[in-house]
């Protein structure tokens, strides 16, 4: 009866055009449908046949609508959700009544569905690093001229980070009701949950805030160089905030975050820790000094700010990015 992995996240947004522009600049593909129920945009990774992001247009401000996870054993989950402070609810207007819709103890909506796993990604060329006493790349340059590289190509949605007013309670619901595992945490401020088999280090993560909200969606690319190139290219188009290039302690992944038009974030990542069998994994409680990064630039002042709980919505102030 466990969660098996991430599928998508759905946001209410003021401007569908802005959202589609931002996410297509990030390398996703999709389309917009207009109808009586409102305008909706569906975006996916190139080569995938399912949505990774759904945007609902025409709302006064950005707000998390729900997250979608792949799972099995939905009947058991329905029972356990009610036993652990959640509630089974009807599908929201405009969405199919399939799978299982639940609210967690804080009212965050989660859609659980049984569907086949995505096809395995094709193996990429190894990212080779010449190290002291271990020269693995000889008689060739590691880097081509910058213009030789195609734009960043997101391969799949890796994880979703959301805000929670009570991180331990959110983790307890995900583990006890939805069959996930606690991968690691930093005190009671941030925590990372994984699937129990063949999982990225985290599938759903929580950061402490006065209320529920969306922080970021993270998309895998081929290697650290693509994280860096993709982040700089998206920053040049979005002209808002960014954080990166850097590397996390928790999960070990290289990262670059770009702020979206509503104050939340898009992450490119590569080289994430993998948990093949949660029974063989031991969670660590990290100090707060390691909660965000092992190394990287200074953290933006509003990186962990939940604009969804603010009386006033995020005001985008465009800027010209600094170029190297």
Secondary structure, 3 states (H helix, E strand, C coil): CCEEEEEEEEEECCCHHHHHHHHHHCCCEEEEECCCCCCEEEEECCCCCCCCEEEECCCCCCEEEEEEEEECCHHHHHHHHHHCCCEECCCCCCCCCCCEEEECCCCCEEEEECCCCCCCCCCCCCCCCCECCECCCCCCCCCCCHHHCCCCCCCEEEEEEEEECCHHHHHHHHHHCCCCEEEEEECCCEEEEECCEEEECCCEEEEECCCCEEEEEEEECCCHHHHHHHHHHHHHHHCCCEEEEEECCCCCCEEEEEECCCCCEEEEEECCCEEEEHHHCCCCEECHHHCCCCECCCCCCCCCCCHHHCCCCCCCCCCCCCCC
